[in-house]
Amino acid sequence: QVELVESGGGSVQAGGSLRLSCVFTHAVSTACMAWFRQAPGKEREGVAQISSNSVRIEYADSVKGRFTTSRDNAKKTVYLQMNSLKAEDTAMYYCAAGNGPLCSVRPGFHEDYFQKWGQGTQVTVSS
């Protein structure tokens, strides 16, 4: 069963933009959602997370001011708008659903809070 499906990845030049989309099924429609990424040879890291009502939104320091996440629960979709892309943004980007609607009360990103994951979409930025 596929519950989260990412799309929108591709290859762009530095300074360009991409918008990723993640469609989630009824089973996770009210969950906190997040974007993680993993570059070759590196650990997976949190990029952005957003509560079910969009009140709580957090970003990794490395993407603040450049990336924006949003969601449309009626369409069962969460987005990641990526602007001013850098070569270091190159990674596989994953969509994930949390265990509740409000996101973890702990600071930062915690993979153990997110139990449902998509298969990922590749983003490649050339300089």
DAKA-V885497 format. One record per run of one state. SS is the DSSP state (2 for helix, 1 for strand, 0 for the rest). FROM is the first residue (numbers start at 1). TO is the last residue. Records with the same first field share a line. If there is no record, write none. Layout:
SS: FROM-TO, FROM-TO
This chain:
0: 1-3, 8-9, 14-17, 25-25, 29-32, 39-44, 51-56, 60-66, 73-76, 83-86, 90-90, 99-110, 118-120, 127-127
1: 4-7, 10-13, 18-24, 33-38, 45-50, 57-59, 67-72, 77-82, 91-98, 114-117, 121-126
2: 26-28, 87-89, 111-113
